[in-house]
Amino acid sequence: MNQTAVGSISPFTDSSLDTRQFAIHIENLGKRFGRVTAVRNASFSVRPGDVFGLLGPNGAGKTTIIRMVVGLMKADHGSVQVFGFDPIKQRREVLVRSSTILESPALYPRLSGYDNLVAMGYASGLHDRKKVEEVLTIVGMLERAKDRFETYSLGMKQRLCIAASLLTDPQLVILDEPTNGLDAAGMRDVRELIRDLGQQGHTVMLSSHLMNEVQQVCNRVAILQKGVVIAEGTVADLLSAQGVIRIRLQKEELENAQRVLTENGWSEKVSVVGDLLEVSAQAEQGRDLNRLLAGQGIYASEIVAEKRSLEEIYLELTGDTATLESKVQA
């Protein structure tokens, strides 16, 4: 099997915190492979009840962090705690509280979905077949439970693996690229399932290189670039903090308007695009900008506040102008 199943912008760095209040608490985490630094001084926290997204392109260090969180890999420096426990020194305490799916879904191909779950339940000391039916119902697979695993679509296989991760009622579910390789329908089904898990009280951490996916299902996010956490916070706060206001003016007024804004502290946040001024600002600041320009006799014909997507925020934070993989796979 090629699947391993294991039972704000300013990250938290206060050593006086009681880390048991967090589902996952990571501080100054680092990991190197030879000359390559996979993770560099990463710090972030996942609160109980979060659907937390670990977001970044392939090679950003997401899977390496997950492997350190579940105790499959030892950090070179820094600390990882899961519900206050060290995943290396207190592995059992971490495993009984969490379930992790790494890499692509693969169970016994000639067994039915139901029998696969029964076998995994027995391996975990679970002999309650009602629990098997319960998790199959949760992931919407009860009607196909008697079909062989090899007959399932990739999306169905992924849902069955998530069902397997729920057999032990884990407090924390960790999913590594859960929609990787799925078609549009499969991606939609898995996204809905992840949202449902959060609503049912599970804490979920998922990794993804698909910006739109994380924006749709997560309430908190850490954005990674080359092993470095470059932003962390709620999705709502990140989107709000990185908004843009577009001000439409007569072309002959653009230069004067840009000067007025520059002289009043907006020099690094304003640019001219066609007959528009684009200002990096929160939506509620549109009134202030309008008042400032009107005070100088400059009147806008239109002011529109728009929130940027996580993809646009990522590009701005990293200065990366290349096309992201999310555009290719959207």
C-alpha positions, 0 to 999 in steps of 0.5 A: 500500500502506498498510503500511510494511515496513522492513528494571523500573520504573526504566529504564536511564539509565546513560550508561556502558553499552555500548548494543551489548548491547541490541537497542534502547536508548532514553534520554530520548526526546522528540517533539512535533507542534506543541503536542502532546507525543507522547513525553516523556523515554521511556527503556527497553531491549530485550535480545536474545531479549526478546519486549518489549511496548510497552503503552498505549492508542491515542494513548499514543505507541507508533507514534511511538516505533516510527517513531523506532526504525526511522528513519522519524522524527527525535526532538526530543531524546534518543537511540535505538540499535538494536544500538548503531547510530543509526537516522538516521545509520546507517540501513543498519546498522539495516535489515539487522538488523531488520524492521518491520511498521507499520499494517494488512497490505496486499500486492499483492491479485491476486498469490498469497501465494507470489508476493508473498513472491517479489517482496518477496524480489527487492526485498531482493536475495533470490533463494532460493525455498526461503527463501520456502517456509521462512517460509511454513511458519513462519507456517503459510501453506504450504497457502494459499500459491498463493491470491491475497492478496485471498482471505485473512482478515485474520489470514492477511494478517497472518501473511503480512506477518510471513512477509515480515518474516522473509525476511532473517532479521532479528535484531529484528522489530518489530510495530505492533498485530499483532492489531488488527482480528482475530477471536478465532481470528486473535488466537490464531494471531498470539499463538502465532506471536509466541511461536514467534518468541521461542523461535526466537531472534528479538528481538521488540518489539510495540506493543499497547493490549490488556493481556491480549495483552501479558501472554500473549506478552511477557516484558518490558514498558514501560507508556506513558501520554500519551507517558510510560513509567510502568513497565518491567520483566519481566511476572513482576516487575510482576505480583508487585510489584502483587499483592493479599492479601484477608483475610476477618474477622468484620465487628466485627474489620475496624476493629480489624484495619485500625488494627493494619495502619495502625499497622504501616506498611500505611496506604496499602496497606489498604482495607475491601471488604465483610467483607474487608481488601484489602492491596496486597502480594506473595503471600509477605507473607501470612504476615507479615500473618497473624502481625501480626494474630494477635499482636493476637488477630485471627484471619482465617478466610481469606487469599487472595493474588491476582496482578493483571492488567496491566490492573489494574496499569495502572489503578492506576498511572495512576489511570484508572477509565475502561473500557479498550479492552481490555475492549471488544475482549477 
